[in-house]
Amino acid sequence: MRSLRGFWLDAFVIPPIPQTVIWLIVPRLLREEKTRLIMTTLLVTFLFQFIPKLYHSVYLAKRLKKVTGYIFAYGNIWWRFKLNVIAYLTASHIAGGCWHVLATQRVMSCLQQQCEASRNCNLSIYCSKQVFSTGKLSGGNAFTKITTMCLDEDTTFGYGIYKPLLVVYAGNTLAVRILYPIYWGLINLGSFANNLIPTSDWLELIFSCCVTLAGLGLFITLLGNIQIFLHSVMENKKKMQLKYQDMECWMKRRQLPSHLRKRVRHFQRCSWAAMQGLDELELIQHFPDGLRRDIKRYLCLDLVKQVPLFHKLEDVILDNICDLVRPIIYSKGEKLIREGDPVQRMMFIVRGHIKRSQGLSKGFQATSVLEPGSFFGDELLSWCLRRPFSGRLPPSSATFTCMESIEAFGLDANCLHYIIDHFRYKFSNERLKRTARYYSSNWRTWGAVIIQLAWHRHRMRTRGVIMVQSGDIENRLRLYAAFFLSLKPHDHLD
């Protein structure tokens, strides 16, 4: 029954009834010179189909909101602003069109009344140009007087709210006839018809009431849209303010020192600037597995492939790795991990720069900068490939410090171990083992010292001269070599 009722409503709304009336009925009424009937027919025909169309649009909007839960939920503030402007312009066009029809009907009533009161007047409107042309109508002087009384801006005839139409007739241009009714509708809808002073005509009073109610309805709708927009914008901000207040109370209760409080506030500001109070994992955790996996693959795949060990893996393994990473934010100056601390996760840098510093002998440090697209925490790769497996996390070979606010993706140690253990058949070949050793910072440091010692000894043998300074350097290198040989990396990849 509901579908049948909707079908008949659609069948009534779709046909071009106003166009048919203008093409077939209006010319016949013009030939019969039934002016008032023409205007009444146009107005009734327009409203007769416009009101069902309006009802149909509201009905579809309600059904859309019932099914999807929102109407025009997407888009920024400019898109919503444009929708409200379009609604106001459409309503202004409708109100101005109705006003123009009724005003023209009032003008024709004035002309007919004045013509009936005069003896030498024969009013004919079959040709539209003859309505205001005094040279082609009988009783020229009499009709000139009639048009002056009806169309002059200083006339005493009771036009009421239709008097501004005389400005349109005085302009006598198509642009003025189109734009002025829209302007009239816009200014009166915006002011709730506050400036309208109608006469005692019942149709004029009804039209004035309709304009007032339409303006009030549009204003209420606009306020509702503004309220919804402000609520959506301010909701996350209010949550963040409440979170700030709770954090301040907690820091005060725990009596944290000022420098720690400053770091906490700075981190909260950075987190809000980066994510606007949104949690990405919470947003997509209820998505279907396939959709969530595709989203995280789009966000993380290029970063994950920066790891040489993951570069030539199958898509199934890469999808599982991307599904297990999580977004992490750090503020400027924070130490992600210190040298010697257990490595708990691999980090893939999305935005920002990180300083890597590694301690050397006699207080010297080797530093480098990691840019977006880089990674660190690769000690976990050889740790996961150890056989037999050891639950003790590997120590970090360097200290990593944020040079600015950092956005990154993190892959926890247990998640990485799950991936490597589950797809063990792919990680057990010799190529991946050699790749893991090649990019391991521990193996690289140990290999560099051994190569440097061998090269120095080769130079000493070819020169045949041993200087004191060279002897000191050789002794120092021997000490380094003995130190690193005693701590030769054992990753159990053999």
Beta strands, then each sheet from edge to edge (+ up, - down):
strand 1: 326-330
strand 2: 335-337
strand 3: 345-351
strand 4: 354-359
strand 5: 365-370
strand 6: 375-376
strand 7: 399-402
strand 8: 406-412
sheet 1: 1+ 8- 3+ 6-
sheet 2: 2+ 7- 4+ 5-
end
